[in-house]
């Protein structure tokens, strides 16, 4: 029996992985070859996908990118014995793009069968939970605090402090809510972990429940991710069946229940209070803070709301200790971040690295420059509310504070690359238009400011009273930043102002008037 | 438009299944849209009744979320991504091509009833932009030519 791995990750499916798998299946059946096809996650090297990895006596050997019509020739060349072929790549783990990573959260993604509990256990799964079951809630929270883990969703709030608040909030019922409404363009790390290693998220949430005394968890998943939903539900079912979820976790007498709930295509529901409203079955209107969700959260009870990657980073922290995790990174940005390279880039994909790489290293050493071969002109980091970074700032290290110093955000680690054909006035206008479409409408700066923002940008581009309208746009952005209830209105000016400051010529403005 | 009389039982069954679930409105709406393809206007009163909320509240929730629809979709729903990553890879050309080929604008259904066209903000397939989905299938690196091939396959499949 030869084991062959072909990914079930959405992006790989979008490139024809199912066709490759069925072509291989058919060829093996008709040729009497004894092959087991494992549908794994993706290692994140998407320009090489669909990847076919064969388990040989000398380790895993990869071929890619493979299309279904390549299968007969590959078999003929001796793919099942790991022999040479033009698509031969050798061991993926030896490629620089993979080898230079620090895979902590993504340690198993692309390697294991995502929905096999046995495979999870065989690859160090559930060791963090076993440790946590022997610890006091305070000690679990202390490990997370010591790790330096900060929210990977955007605000970068220290996770340990949030957990401690919920731990100390007296209540009969508490909740763990996983924000799986990853809606930022250029980000797909949540999707990849949920599709490629759903048990790690389940384990992280279970540990969070033990840490603060919450017995119910919800994964609020965006409806655009049907494959992630299927993988999560299958894994949750297995976790229940084997005593990893339920009323008596591994005989400890402690309980934790978990359910996936679907969103319905509203970007604002990625904001934590909107998300809670949506989970309660309402429109996703932002709530006033305080009270914080940690005190008054879901159904009015103390609630941890954490992003997928934050929660999926918890098992390794509880397995290897807070210090192990903290030793990666720089400054106050500890541990690793799964970076996602997208847009106009030669080698798009996901790689997990300790904080501190510069944008230039990411774009050129990993990304290989633009896909079009033209110069990279602007890079948007951290989703549609993130700033556009110009070439002059590419040496900024990826670190929350360093990005903050150039009025940019790291956010969720998504990096969208644009070459020199991009029209930055158009991108600024789009940012405002997006806010018009996605604002929950609760507060005026965001609801009305975004509509006026589109109009003012149009007037500048048309050349009508340029100076006055440019000042008006800056004032409007200032109002949105300082007057909005949440990050939707408060950060929409980031892409707009960065475009205006770094690329004024695209607005028909004098480059010399650059206010940056 | 179907006669609601026939759909009413489906709605009642879904409401009954979710009766004791906390925060059940979104799961109910998903259930109805999964079963019927849309949320019939007449169902709003039944939902409001079962959940002890006003019709305005239920309507407010349905209209707030982009995913829910109140008219029947075409046989296949195409969702084209309009987010920045796809824009960086000629997504706008794909958007225009899709509209032209189907002769519809966003939220429209082609005259033959085969395809509904919806805009979507990010499918998480940003590493292979531009992207789109047809029903639940994701397609990456979609050029106008590839769009035509994909659509032709669906057209063939339903006939």
Boltz contact constraints between the chains, C-beta under 6 A:
constraints:
  - contact:
      token1: [A, 10]
      token2: [B, 138]
      max_distance: 6.0
  - contact:
      token1: [A, 11]
      token2: [B, 125]
      max_distance: 6.0
  - contact:
      token1: [A, 11]
      token2: [B, 127]
      max_distance: 6.0
  - contact:
      token1: [A, 11]
      token2: [B, 128]
      max_distance: 6.0
  - contact:
      token1: [A, 13]
      token2: [B, 138]
      max_distance: 6.0
  - contact:
      token1: [A, 14]
      token2: [B, 125]
      max_distance: 6.0
  - contact:
      token1: [A, 14]
      token2: [B, 128]
      max_distance: 6.0
  - contact:
      token1: [A, 14]
      token2: [B, 138]
      max_distance: 6.0
  - contact:
      token1: [A, 14]
      token2: [B, 139]
      max_distance: 6.0
  - contact:
      token1: [A, 14]
      token2: [B, 140]
      max_distance: 6.0
  - contact:
      token1: [A, 15]
      token2: [B, 140]
      max_distance: 6.0
  - contact:
      token1: [A, 46]
      token2: [B, 127]
      max_distance: 6.0
  - contact:
      token1: [A, 183]
      token2: [B, 122]
      max_distance: 6.0
  - contact:
      token1: [A, 185]
      token2: [B, 83]
      max_distance: 6.0
  - contact:
      token1: [A, 185]
      token2: [B, 84]
      max_distance: 6.0
  - contact:
      token1: [A, 185]
      token2: [B, 85]
      max_distance: 6.0
  - contact:
      token1: [A, 185]
      token2: [B, 122]
      max_distance: 6.0
  - contact:
      token1: [A, 186]
      token2: [B, 85]
      max_distance: 6.0
  - contact:
      token1: [A, 186]
      token2: [B, 126]
      max_distance: 6.0
  - contact:
      token1: [A, 188]
      token2: [B, 124]
      max_distance: 6.0
  - contact:
      token1: [A, 188]
      token2: [B, 126]
      max_distance: 6.0
  - contact:
      token1: [A, 191]
      token2: [B, 124]
      max_distance: 6.0
  - contact:
      token1: [A, 223]
      token2: [B, 67]
      max_distance: 6.0
  - contact:
      token1: [A, 224]
      token2: [B, 123]
      max_distance: 6.0
  - contact:
      token1: [A, 226]
      token2: [B, 136]
      max_distance: 6.0
  - contact:
      token1: [A, 262]
      token2: [B, 30]
      max_distance: 6.0
  - contact:
      token1: [A, 264]
      token2: [B, 65]
      max_distance: 6.0
  - contact:
      token1: [A, 264]
      token2: [B, 67]
      max_distance: 6.0
  - contact:
      token1: [A, 264]
      token2: [B, 68]
      max_distance: 6.0
  - contact:
      token1: [A, 265]
      token2: [B, 65]
      max_distance: 6.0
  - contact:
      token1: [A, 265]
      token2: [B, 66]
      max_distance: 6.0
  - contact:
      token1: [A, 265]
      token2: [B, 67]
      max_distance: 6.0
  - contact:
      token1: [A, 266]
      token2: [B, 65]
      max_distance: 6.0
  - contact:
      token1: [A, 279]
      token2: [B, 23]
      max_distance: 6.0
  - contact:
      token1: [A, 280]
      token2: [B, 23]
      max_distance: 6.0
  - contact:
      token1: [A, 281]
      token2: [B, 23]
      max_distance: 6.0
  - contact:
      token1: [A, 281]
      token2: [B, 24]
      max_distance: 6.0
  - contact:
      token1: [A, 281]
      token2: [B, 25]
      max_distance: 6.0
  - contact:
      token1: [A, 281]
      token2: [B, 26]
      max_distance: 6.0
  - contact:
      token1: [A, 283]
      token2: [B, 60]
      max_distance: 6.0
  - contact:
      token1: [A, 283]
      token2: [B, 61]
      max_distance: 6.0
  - contact:
      token1: [A, 283]
      token2: [B, 64]
      max_distance: 6.0
  - contact:
      token1: [A, 342]
      token2: [B, 85]
      max_distance: 6.0
  - contact:
      token1: [A, 342]
      token2: [B, 126]
      max_distance: 6.0
  - contact:
      token1: [A, 342]
      token2: [B, 127]
      max_distance: 6.0
  - contact:
      token1: [A, 343]
      token2: [B, 85]
      max_distance: 6.0
  - contact:
      token1: [A, 343]
      token2: [B, 88]
      max_distance: 6.0
  - contact:
      token1: [A, 344]
      token2: [B, 88]
      max_distance: 6.0
  - contact:
      token1: [A, 344]
      token2: [B, 89]
      max_distance: 6.0
  - contact:
      token1: [A, 348]
      token2: [B, 127]
      max_distance: 6.0
  - contact:
      token1: [A, 349]
      token2: [B, 127]
      max_distance: 6.0
  - contact:
      token1: [A, 380]
      token2: [B, 84]
      max_distance: 6.0
  - contact:
      token1: [A, 416]
      token2: [B, 84]
      max_distance: 6.0
  - contact:
      token1: [A, 416]
      token2: [B, 85]
      max_distance: 6.0
  - contact:
      token1: [A, 418]
      token2: [B, 88]
      max_distance: 6.0
